[in-house]
Amino acid sequence: MSDGVIDGAIDAGQGRADYEALLARGRARRLKSGLLVGAVVAVVLVASWLTGLLDGRRLAEGVPALGQLFAEMMPPDFARWRDWVGPIVDTLAMSIAGTALAVVLSLPVALVAAANTTPNALAYRVSRIFLNLFRTVPELILGILFVAAVGFGALPGVLALGLHSVGMVGKFFAETIEHVDPRPIEAARSAGASPFQVIQHAVLPQVLPQLADITVYRWEYNFRASTVLGVVGAGGIGFQLISSLRVLDYQQVSAILLAILACVTLVDGLGALLRRYLK
């Protein structure tokens, strides 16, 4: 048998082995994907059962009550719309100030919580725990605590929004910083730059557009969250909403909800314009 025939047989055998290995990897991936999908479906079904989402009889009984409530909300009563202008402005101011406070506090924490800019492993761990702590406590609970500490008004709302946002904004900032191009950082360090100079000249120029994008997204969220904080006495349009609910004035409730919807739509549109401008 000639060398060419032998080499061809070896190549054919190798190709067959590679093909079978490829099929085996494909079957393994499909099995893994199927197991993952099955596990997710099982978790969703268990969670739905535990929370009563699969209780069809209870849901069916709630439909007439929901229809009755919706009927009582119609038509919306806008007779007192002038009384809502000030609270809406307070809500907007609360969201802006809370977001600004979150950014001021988040950036230094994020620089410590990013693996490529942290001074040491201990500081990294402590900063990550710090961010987890503020993500753990909902802004509504923080609002209650600050209302008890500093009294009613927009100030406790700003503090609650700002501190709660530190947990999420700081995490996003840190992950963005971790994904920067390492070459400018290495070049700055090799040139003898101090840690502050490395951050100023090699890190921040790469991430500023992304940080601004995260800030705008968080502002949009904080505006919606600030309407809820009025429930605990933190001021804003949420206080007007809960006042109307307490006296069962559902027509005014629907009008306030529509006003909040219009404001949220406006803020989302403004946020989209800002993001396009920052790109």
N, C-alpha and C positions, 0 to 999 in steps of 0.2 A: 504494500500500500504506500502510495507516494506521500511525501510530507504535506503537500497541499490538501490532500483528502483528510489526513489526520488533523491538520489545523482546522479545517472546516468542520469536522465532527466535534472538535473541542469547543469551537465557537458556538456551534448549534446547541451543544449541551449547556454551555455557560448561559446562553440566551434563554434557554428553557428554564434554567434554575432562577435566573433573574426575574423572569415572568412569573414563576410560581411564588417567589418571595414577594413580588409586588402585589399579587392577588392575596397573599396571606396578610400583608400589611393593610390592604383595603378592607378585608373581612374584620380584622382587629379594630380598625377605626370605626367601622359601621357598628360593631358590637359595643364599643365604648360609647359611641354617640347614642345608641339605643338605650343603654343602661342609664346614661345621664338624663335623657328625655324621660324615661320611665320614673327615675327618682324625683325629677322636678314635678311631674304630674302627680306622683304620690304625695309629695309634700303639699302641693296646692290643694289636693282633695282633702287631706287631713286638716289643713288650716281652715278650709271652707266649712268643714263639718264642725270643727271646734267653735267657730265663730257664729254658726247658725246660718251661713250663707246658703246652705243646701236645704234649709227648712222651707220647703215650698208652701206649706200651709200657713206659716207665720207671715211669709212674704205676701201671700195672696190676701190675707186679712188686713195687711197694712196699706194695700192699694186704695181702698175706698177712703181711708183716713187721709191719705196723701192727697187724693183728689179733692176732698172737702177743704183741706188746708189751702190748696192752690186756688180753689174757688173763693175763699175768704180773702185772698191776697189781690184779687182782681176787682176793680181796676186799680192800678197803682195811684197813690195819693201824693202828688207833688206840691201840695198847698204850702208846705213849710220848707221849700227848697232853699230859701235864703238862709235858713238856720244851718244848712249843711255846708255852706261855702267855707266858713272858718274852720270847722273840723276837717274838711277835706284838705285844706291847705296845711293844717297841723299834721295830718297823716303823711302828706308828701314831704314836709320838712323832717318829720320823724324818720322816714325811710332814708332820706339823704344823709342826715346827721349820723344815723346808726351805721350806714354803709361806710361813711368816712371814718368813723371810729374803728370799725372792723378792719379797714385797710391799714390804718396807722398801727394798730396792734398786731396785725397778722404778718406784715412783711418782715419785721425782725425775727419773729418766732419761726416763720417759714425758712429763713436763711439758716437758722440753727437746726431745723427739722429736716433739711435737705442733706442727703448723704454726701454730696460733693462740696458743700460749703460749711458743714457743721465743724466746730472746733475739735470735738472729740466724741467718742461713743456715748459717754454718760450724758452729755448735753443733748445728743440726738434722742436718746431714750426719754429723757425728762420732757423735752419739748413735744414729742409725740404723745406722751401721756397727757400733757397739758391740752393739746388739741382735742384729744379724745374726750377729756373731761367736759369741755365746753360744747362738744357735739352731743354729749349725753343728756344734758339738762335742756329741756325744751324752752323756747323763748317765752311761752305762756307762764311756766313756773318761775322763770327769772323775772318776768313782769310782776307777778304777785310779790316776790321778795323785794323788788325795788320799790313797788308802791308802798309796801310796809315800811321801807327804810327812808324814802325821800318824799312820800306823799303822792297825791294824785297829779295827773298832768302828763305832758309829753316827755318830760325828763326820764321817768322810769322806763317808758317805751324805748327811748333812744338807747339807754344803757342795756336793756334786755336784748334788743336787736343787735347792738354792736358786739356784746360779749358772746352771744350765741353764734353770731356769724363768724367770729374768730375761728371757731372749730372747723367750719367748712372752708372758709376762704383761705385760712392758713394751710390747710391740707392741700387744696388745689394749687396754691402758690408754691408749696414745697415740691409737689410732684412736677410742676412746670419747670422749676429750677433744676431738678434732678435730670431732666431730659435735654439740657442745653448741650451744645457742642463743647467737648472737653478741651479741644485744642487751644482756643483763646485763653482758657484758664491756665493750662500748662505753660503757655508762652508768657503770660503775665507773672506767674510764680517764678519761672526760670530767669526772668529779667529782674527779680528782686522786689517785686511789688508786695506791699503789705496786704493782709487779708481784706482790709477795707478797700484798698485800691483794686484788688482782684474783683471784688463784688461790683465796685463802681464802674470799672472799665471793661470787664470780661463777662460778667453775668447779667447785670441789669439791662444793658443794651440788647441782649438776645431775647429777653423775656418780657420787656415792657408791653408790647402789643397784647400778648396773651394775658398778662396780669390785668390790663385795662379791660379786656373782654370779660374776664371772670368778675371783675368789679361791677360791670354793667349788668351782667346776669344776676348777681347777688342783689343789686339795687332793685331790680324788677321783683325778685322774690320778697325782699324786705317791705316793699310797698304793700303787697298782698298780706304779709304777716302782720304789718302794723295795724291793719283794719281789725284783726282778731284781738290785738292787745287792748283795744278799747273795752273789751268785755271785762277785764280785771281793773279798769279804772285808769288806764294809761293814756286816756285822751284820744282825740281823733274821731273819725267818722264811725269807728266801731262802738264808741260810747253811745252815739245816737241810735245805732242799730240795736244794741242791747236794751236801751231805754224803751224803744218801741215794742220790742218783744215782751218786755215785762208787763206792759199794759195791754198786750194782745192786739195792738194796732197793726194787723197784718197788711193792710193796704199801704201804710207808710213803710213797713218793712220791705215790701216788694219794691217800692220806689227807691229806697236807700240802696237796695241791692242792685238795682239798675244803674244808679249813680256810681256805685263802686265798680260795676262792670265797665261803664264808660271810662272811668279813670284808669282802670287796669289796662284796658285796650289802648288808651293814649300812652301810658307809660311803656307798655310793650313795644308800641310803634316807635316811640322816642328811643328806646333802648336799641332797637334794630338799626335805626339811623346812626346812632353813636357807634355801634359795632362796625358798620360799613365804613364810617369815617376813619376809624382807628386802624383798619386793615391797610 
